[in-house]
Amino acid sequence: MPNPELPLPVRKHLLDAGVSTEAPFTRRVFTNRDLAFDSMKAVGFDMDYTLGIYNQPALEALSIEIGVEKLIRRGYPTRLETIQADPEFAVRGLVVDKEYGNILKMDRHGYVGRAYHGRKLLPRPERKDIYRAQRVGQERERFARVDTLFALPEVTLFAALVEMVEDHPDDWSRTPPSYTQIWTDVREAIDESHRDETIKSRIKDQPAAYFHKDPDLAPTLHKLRSAGKKLFLLTNSYYAYTQVVMGHLLNDQMAIYDDWSRYFDWVVVGSQKPSFFVANRPFLEVDRRTQAHVGKPRDEPQKGKVYEAGNREGLERALGVHSDEILYVGDHIYGDIVTSKKTASWRTVLVVEDLEQELEVQRAHELSLREIEALAEIRNEITEQLFAEKHKLRVLERLGGEVADEDGAGEETVQAAARGTLGDVRARLDRLQQHRDELEAVLQRRTATVDQAYNRYWGSIFAERLNTSLYGAQVEGYACLYTSRVSNFLYVSPSRYFHAPAARMPHRGRA
Ligand SMILES: [Mg+2]
């Protein structure tokens, strides 16, 4: 196996010299569905959070600052000004319970594994009380899913406001608004700041403060082009913003490309995904200089020009490839991945930047993670035994006439024999119970340590306790491949065959 620990500059050198090298372990591409990279004739990219990785703490602070301003203008208490951004609190895959003011993390079956009221952890009994039923989160009016990184500041703001209502109800001149109303107001304030461009105009003024510039991005796009793939940009951002961001990321990166747009054969902005995949809007040409629409609306885009709106079928015709020869790279599980998969047969790559930290924690805590797995297995075995012994005890108690039973106790000799064994069974039950409690305590300590390393509020975004999280299940269900950033394809041969690990149902495991 190639040494994955070669320093990056050495690796790049080898790569340039045509020696294939293994990607650093945090930058690998993972496979959910088999995919022949060779058969992908076109590769498309989303822009926000895909080609352009935001500096999340900076963006979150900006969104909160602007959101707070708008909420205060709507009559919210000025105490709101004191709230702090907390980039660790809001993560992807959470669900907001607007009715109770709670923020939830679920496992793949919709079981609520953790819940915060505001930013206070709900104790287990309370959580169980509210979320006894599995598969909560289906009612759209009550629950909101947090599936884009743009939406994270909304969650932080909402949690802070829930706390304010609890701790300072007098800040409101009248009765404080309901949690549902607060969620609506927060969403509207943030939506408005995106719509009226307050957020984007600040980013446009200072792109360097809001984006991580990845020096591997341009070489990666170049490598894909050189391998004969057609590249396209498909973003919901409009041209004015797109050109600043893309210019910041790609201009002056490689001498053979004098402008960012030259990396792409087709550029579609303001695409209104996910409806781009199903609706039938025409392509409107954008004049790059005046940013105005020019010419007649077209059914399909032309190479080398910039278009707004458009639709999937027209783009596919322009690309001249089959739907399943298109690989689309995006970060939004619904807008980019689920819809393109369900309505077209585009193959998909999900960019999840959190993956790098996830893999680092996994490596650093490898022994603890193995220990947790082993302990959980023993705990489950003991639990099974415990339940079997409890049942045995109940039967013996009835038989021994210690518990009133409508069938009556057994015969006298059987009764005596049953009573004789009761002591042993009770002692064994006690030992099992004690062993289980001890194990549970160690398990909880180990899990807490590892969770803390992932994220002190939520643990890993891909897992909930020992199960896959709801978000993890979506990633698994819809993304053919997933990786932490676009430039990880620099380490991938254009003819690579991606093999998915074999997944089996429980009855098909090893006998
Ligand atoms: Mg995006």
Residues whose N, C-alpha, C, O or C-beta is under 5 A from the ligand:
A	BS01	MG	D46 M47 D48 Y49 T50 D331 H332
